[in-house]
Amino acid sequence: MDSKITIRSDRETDYTFQYKGEDVTLKAGSVLSIANGLSEVVLPTTTMKIINNLIVVKE
């Protein structure tokens, strides 16, 4: 996937994932957009809902 992806947190705690080998923290309840899609993103196992180019991170 080479298009923009948006990650939204519905969690009450911060969520940490890797982007280009670096840890990135998505604050609880916030939104983050990544311009080049998921090719450089590693998301730890958690409950997620995926709608088109939106990933909603659940508890």
PDB file as gemmi writes it, atoms N, CA and C in Angstrom:
CRYST1    1.000    1.000    1.000  90.00  90.00  90.00 P 1                      
ATOM      1  N   MET A   1       0.849  -1.175   0.000  1.00  0.00           N  
ATOM      2  CA  MET A   1       0.000   0.000   0.000  1.00  0.00           C  
ATOM      3  C   MET A   1       0.899   1.245   0.000  1.00  0.00           C  
ATOM      4  N   ASP A   2       0.733   2.099  -0.968  1.00  0.00           N  
ATOM      5  CA  ASP A   2       1.595   3.265  -1.092  1.00  0.00           C  
ATOM      6  C   ASP A   2       0.862   4.582  -0.849  1.00  0.00           C  
ATOM      7  N   SER A   3      -0.388   4.544  -0.416  1.00  0.00           N  
ATOM      8  CA  SER A   3      -1.129   5.777  -0.189  1.00  0.00           C  
ATOM      9  C   SER A   3      -1.143   6.126   1.299  1.00  0.00           C  
ATOM     10  N   LYS A   4      -1.621   7.327   1.587  1.00  0.00           N  
ATOM     11  CA  LYS A   4      -1.646   7.800   2.971  1.00  0.00           C  
ATOM     12  C   LYS A   4      -2.528   6.911   3.835  1.00  0.00           C  
ATOM     13  N   ILE A   5      -2.052   6.631   5.055  1.00  0.00           N  
ATOM     14  CA  ILE A   5      -2.806   5.840   6.017  1.00  0.00           C  
ATOM     15  C   ILE A   5      -2.989   6.689   7.281  1.00  0.00           C  
ATOM     16  N   THR A   6      -4.141   6.567   7.910  1.00  0.00           N  
ATOM     17  CA  THR A   6      -4.401   7.274   9.159  1.00  0.00           C  
ATOM     18  C   THR A   6      -4.619   6.246  10.258  1.00  0.00           C  
ATOM     19  N   ILE A   7      -3.977   6.474  11.403  1.00  0.00           N  
ATOM     20  CA  ILE A   7      -4.126   5.584  12.556  1.00  0.00           C  
ATOM     21  C   ILE A   7      -4.784   6.392  13.669  1.00  0.00           C  
ATOM     22  N   ARG A   8      -5.914   5.888  14.174  1.00  0.00           N  
ATOM     23  CA  ARG A   8      -6.629   6.570  15.254  1.00  0.00           C  
ATOM     24  C   ARG A   8      -6.656   5.665  16.476  1.00  0.00           C  
ATOM     25  N   SER A   9      -6.368   6.236  17.637  1.00  0.00           N  
ATOM     26  CA  SER A   9      -6.391   5.472  18.875  1.00  0.00           C  
ATOM     27  C   SER A   9      -7.706   5.675  19.606  1.00  0.00           C  
ATOM     28  N   ASP A  10      -8.386   4.581  19.911  1.00  0.00           N  
ATOM     29  CA  ASP A  10      -9.566   4.611  20.773  1.00  0.00           C  
ATOM     30  C   ASP A  10      -9.200   4.089  22.166  1.00  0.00           C  
ATOM     31  N   ARG A  11      -7.901   4.000  22.426  1.00  0.00           N  
ATOM     32  CA  ARG A  11      -7.414   3.449  23.688  1.00  0.00           C  
ATOM     33  C   ARG A  11      -7.389   4.508  24.784  1.00  0.00           C  
ATOM     34  N   GLU A  12      -7.361   4.045  26.023  1.00  0.00           N  
ATOM     35  CA  GLU A  12      -7.211   4.937  27.168  1.00  0.00           C  
ATOM     36  C   GLU A  12      -5.747   5.070  27.557  1.00  0.00           C  
ATOM     37  N   THR A  13      -4.884   4.284  26.931  1.00  0.00           N  
ATOM     38  CA  THR A  13      -3.445   4.352  27.191  1.00  0.00           C  
ATOM     39  C   THR A  13      -2.720   4.612  25.874  1.00  0.00           C  
ATOM     40  N   ASP A  14      -1.482   5.089  25.956  1.00  0.00           N  
ATOM     41  CA  ASP A  14      -0.681   5.332  24.762  1.00  0.00           C  
ATOM     42  C   ASP A  14      -0.378   4.010  24.051  1.00  0.00           C  
ATOM     43  N   TYR A  15      -0.171   4.082  22.752  1.00  0.00           N  
ATOM     44  CA  TYR A  15       0.101   2.910  21.914  1.00  0.00           C  
ATOM     45  C   TYR A  15       1.415   3.147  21.192  1.00  0.00           C  
ATOM     46  N   THR A  16       2.355   2.224  21.340  1.00  0.00           N  
ATOM     47  CA  THR A  16       3.670   2.376  20.715  1.00  0.00           C  
ATOM     48  C   THR A  16       3.820   1.369  19.576  1.00  0.00           C  
ATOM     49  N   PHE A  17       4.256   1.880  18.413  1.00  0.00           N  
ATOM     50  CA  PHE A  17       4.520   1.022  17.266  1.00  0.00           C  
ATOM     51  C   PHE A  17       5.827   1.483  16.630  1.00  0.00           C  
ATOM     52  N   GLN A  18       6.294   0.768  15.617  1.00  0.00           N  
ATOM     53  CA  GLN A  18       7.549   1.137  14.961  1.00  0.00           C  
ATOM     54  C   GLN A  18       7.302   1.705  13.580  1.00  0.00           C  
ATOM     55  N   TYR A  19       8.024   2.783  13.279  1.00  0.00           N  
ATOM     56  CA  TYR A  19       7.984   3.405  11.960  1.00  0.00           C  
ATOM     57  C   TYR A  19       9.424   3.631  11.520  1.00  0.00           C  
ATOM     58  N   LYS A  20       9.804   3.009  10.429  1.00  0.00           N  
ATOM     59  CA  LYS A  20      11.174   3.065   9.913  1.00  0.00           C  
ATOM     60  C   LYS A  20      12.189   2.659  10.983  1.00  0.00           C  
ATOM     61  N   GLY A  21      11.833   1.623  11.763  1.00  0.00           N  
ATOM     62  CA  GLY A  21      12.738   1.089  12.775  1.00  0.00           C  
ATOM     63  C   GLY A  21      12.796   1.879  14.074  1.00  0.00           C  
ATOM     64  N   GLU A  22      12.039   2.953  14.176  1.00  0.00           N  
ATOM     65  CA  GLU A  22      12.026   3.782  15.392  1.00  0.00           C  
ATOM     66  C   GLU A  22      10.691   3.626  16.108  1.00  0.00           C  
ATOM     67  N   ASP A  23      10.723   3.669  17.441  1.00  0.00           N  
ATOM     68  CA  ASP A  23       9.480   3.629  18.206  1.00  0.00           C  
ATOM     69  C   ASP A  23       8.748   4.955  18.086  1.00  0.00           C  
ATOM     70  N   VAL A  24       7.448   4.880  17.840  1.00  0.00           N  
ATOM     71  CA  VAL A  24       6.578   6.055  17.754  1.00  0.00           C  
ATOM     72  C   VAL A  24       5.431   5.819  18.735  1.00  0.00           C  
ATOM     73  N   THR A  25       5.119   6.829  19.538  1.00  0.00           N  
ATOM     74  CA  THR A  25       4.026   6.706  20.493  1.00  0.00           C  
ATOM     75  C   THR A  25       2.825   7.493  20.003  1.00  0.00           C  
ATOM     76  N   LEU A  26       1.707   6.799  19.875  1.00  0.00           N  
ATOM     77  CA  LEU A  26       0.434   7.422  19.533  1.00  0.00           C  
ATOM     78  C   LEU A  26      -0.300   7.635  20.853  1.00  0.00           C  
ATOM     79  N   LYS A  27      -0.495   8.884  21.219  1.00  0.00           N  
ATOM     80  CA  LYS A  27      -1.139   9.213  22.488  1.00  0.00           C  
ATOM     81  C   LYS A  27      -2.576   8.706  22.498  1.00  0.00           C  
ATOM     82  N   ALA A  28      -3.072   8.381  23.666  1.00  0.00           N  
ATOM     83  CA  ALA A  28      -4.443   7.892  23.820  1.00  0.00           C  
ATOM     84  C   ALA A  28      -5.426   8.891  23.222  1.00  0.00           C  
ATOM     85  N   GLY A  29      -6.324   8.402  22.381  1.00  0.00           N  
ATOM     86  CA  GLY A  29      -7.355   9.245  21.793  1.00  0.00           C  
ATOM     87  C   GLY A  29      -6.901  10.158  20.675  1.00  0.00           C  
ATOM     88  N   SER A  30      -5.689  10.004  20.166  1.00  0.00           N  
ATOM     89  CA  SER A  30      -5.204  10.907  19.116  1.00  0.00           C  
ATOM     90  C   SER A  30      -5.189  10.230  17.750  1.00  0.00           C  
ATOM     91  N   VAL A  31      -4.857  11.035  16.730  1.00  0.00           N  
ATOM     92  CA  VAL A  31      -4.855  10.584  15.340  1.00  0.00           C  
ATOM     93  C   VAL A  31      -3.494  10.909  14.729  1.00  0.00           C  
ATOM     94  N   LEU A  32      -3.002  10.016  13.876  1.00  0.00           N  
ATOM     95  CA  LEU A  32      -1.715  10.197  13.223  1.00  0.00           C  
ATOM     96  C   LEU A  32      -1.855   9.763  11.767  1.00  0.00           C  
ATOM     97  N   SER A  33      -1.354  10.571  10.838  1.00  0.00           N  
ATOM     98  CA  SER A  33      -1.361  10.204   9.423  1.00  0.00           C  
ATOM     99  C   SER A  33       0.060   9.915   8.965  1.00  0.00           C  
ATOM    100  N   ILE A  34       0.199   8.894   8.137  1.00  0.00           N  
ATOM    101  CA  ILE A  34       1.494   8.515   7.589  1.00  0.00           C  
ATOM    102  C   ILE A  34       1.379   8.580   6.069  1.00  0.00           C  
ATOM    103  N   ALA A  35       2.201   9.421   5.458  1.00  0.00           N  
ATOM    104  CA  ALA A  35       2.068   9.740   4.036  1.00  0.00           C  
ATOM    105  C   ALA A  35       2.342   8.557   3.112  1.00  0.00           C  
ATOM    106  N   ASN A  36       3.270   7.680   3.471  1.00  0.00           N  
ATOM    107  CA  ASN A  36       3.650   6.620   2.525  1.00  0.00           C  
ATOM    108  C   ASN A  36       3.075   5.253   2.872  1.00  0.00           C  
ATOM    109  N   GLY A  37       1.930   5.244   3.546  1.00  0.00           N  
ATOM    110  CA  GLY A  37       1.251   3.983   3.807  1.00  0.00           C  
ATOM    111  C   GLY A  37       1.935   3.121   4.849  1.00  0.00           C  
ATOM    112  N   LEU A  38       1.669   1.827   4.793  1.00  0.00           N  
ATOM    113  CA  LEU A  38       2.126   0.910   5.833  1.00  0.00           C  
ATOM    114  C   LEU A  38       3.442   0.213   5.540  1.00  0.00           C  
ATOM    115  N   SER A  39       4.105   0.551   4.456  1.00  0.00           N  
ATOM    116  CA  SER A  39       5.311  -0.192   4.067  1.00  0.00           C  
ATOM    117  C   SER A  39       6.423  -0.140   5.115  1.00  0.00           C  
ATOM    118  N   GLU A  40       6.485   0.908   5.916  1.00  0.00           N  
ATOM    119  CA  GLU A  40       7.539   1.058   6.929  1.00  0.00           C  
ATOM    120  C   GLU A  40       6.989   0.966   8.350  1.00  0.00           C  
ATOM    121  N   VAL A  41       5.746   0.497   8.507  1.00  0.00           N  
ATOM    122  CA  VAL A  41       5.081   0.477   9.808  1.00  0.00           C  
ATOM    123  C   VAL A  41       4.974  -0.949  10.333  1.00  0.00           C  
ATOM    124  N   VAL A  42       5.300  -1.135  11.622  1.00  0.00           N  
ATOM    125  CA  VAL A  42       5.111  -2.417  12.298  1.00  0.00           C  
ATOM    126  C   VAL A  42       4.184  -2.158  13.480  1.00  0.00           C  
ATOM    127  N   LEU A  43       2.970  -2.706  13.416  1.00  0.00           N  
ATOM    128  CA  LEU A  43       1.985  -2.514  14.471  1.00  0.00           C  
ATOM    129  C   LEU A  43       1.962  -3.752  15.366  1.00  0.00           C  
ATOM    130  N   PRO A  44       2.189  -3.576  16.692  1.00  0.00           N  
ATOM    131  CA  PRO A  44       2.101  -4.722  17.606  1.00  0.00           C  
ATOM    132  C   PRO A  44       0.682  -5.298  17.601  1.00  0.00           C  
ATOM    133  N   THR A  45       0.575  -6.554  17.950  1.00  0.00           N  
ATOM    134  CA  THR A  45      -0.727  -7.212  17.957  1.00  0.00           C  
ATOM    135  C   THR A  45      -1.656  -6.543  18.965  1.00  0.00           C  
ATOM    136  N   THR A  46      -2.787  -6.121  18.512  1.00  0.00           N  
ATOM    137  CA  THR A  46      -3.845  -5.547  19.339  1.00  0.00           C  
ATOM    138  C   THR A  46      -5.134  -5.628  18.532  1.00  0.00           C  
ATOM    139  N   THR A  47      -6.236  -5.298  19.153  1.00  0.00           N  
ATOM    140  CA  THR A  47      -7.507  -5.287  18.432  1.00  0.00           C  
ATOM    141  C   THR A  47      -7.577  -4.030  17.580  1.00  0.00           C  
ATOM    142  N   MET A  48      -7.885  -4.179  16.295  1.00  0.00           N  
ATOM    143  CA  MET A  48      -7.958  -3.054  15.364  1.00  0.00           C  
ATOM    144  C   MET A  48      -9.192  -3.195  14.491  1.00  0.00           C  
ATOM    145  N   LYS A  49      -9.658  -2.071  13.997  1.00  0.00           N  
ATOM    146  CA  LYS A  49     -10.711  -2.048  12.994  1.00  0.00           C  
ATOM    147  C   LYS A  49     -10.149  -1.286  11.806  1.00  0.00           C  
ATOM    148  N   ILE A  50     -10.235  -1.858  10.619  1.00  0.00           N  
ATOM    149  CA  ILE A  50      -9.669  -1.230   9.431  1.00  0.00           C  
ATOM    150  C   ILE A  50     -10.799  -0.843   8.481  1.00  0.00           C  
ATOM    151  N   ILE A  51     -10.854   0.462   8.162  1.00  0.00           N  
ATOM    152  CA  ILE A  51     -11.885   0.989   7.260  1.00  0.00           C  
ATOM    153  C   ILE A  51     -11.153   1.795   6.174  1.00  0.00           C  
ATOM    154  N   ASN A  52     -11.085   1.251   4.979  1.00  0.00           N  
ATOM    155  CA  ASN A  52     -10.350   1.900   3.873  1.00  0.00           C  
ATOM    156  C   ASN A  52      -8.931   2.235   4.325  1.00  0.00           C  
ATOM    157  N   ASN A  53      -8.563   3.517   4.375  1.00  0.00           N  
ATOM    158  CA  ASN A  53      -7.209   3.904   4.785  1.00  0.00           C  
ATOM    159  C   ASN A  53      -7.145   4.354   6.240  1.00  0.00           C  
ATOM    160  N   LEU A  54      -8.110   3.939   7.057  1.00  0.00           N  
ATOM    161  CA  LEU A  54      -8.137   4.278   8.479  1.00  0.00           C  
ATOM    162  C   LEU A  54      -7.976   3.012   9.298  1.00  0.00           C  
ATOM    163  N   ILE A  55      -7.034   3.031  10.219  1.00  0.00           N  
ATOM    164  CA  ILE A  55      -6.859   1.939  11.171  1.00  0.00           C  
ATOM    165  C   ILE A  55      -7.236   2.490  12.539  1.00  0.00           C  
ATOM    166  N   VAL A  56      -8.212   1.856  13.194  1.00  0.00           N  
ATOM    167  CA  VAL A  56      -8.643   2.276  14.525  1.00  0.00           C  
ATOM    168  C   VAL A  56      -8.080   1.273  15.513  1.00  0.00           C  
ATOM    169  N   VAL A  57      -7.206   1.742  16.408  1.00  0.00           N  
ATOM    170  CA  VAL A  57      -6.565   0.901  17.414  1.00  0.00           C  
ATOM    171  C   VAL A  57      -7.469   0.843  18.647  1.00  0.00           C  
ATOM    172  N   LYS A  58      -7.875  -0.355  19.000  1.00  0.00           N  
ATOM    173  CA  LYS A  58      -8.754  -0.571  20.153  1.00  0.00           C  
ATOM    174  C   LYS A  58      -7.942  -1.063  21.342  1.00  0.00           C  
ATOM    175  N   GLU A  59      -8.626  -1.245  22.463  1.00  0.00           N  
ATOM    176  CA  GLU A  59      -7.971  -1.811  23.658  1.00  0.00           C  
ATOM    177  C   GLU A  59      -7.543  -3.236  23.399  1.00  0.00           C  
TER     178      GLU A  59                                                      
END                                                                             
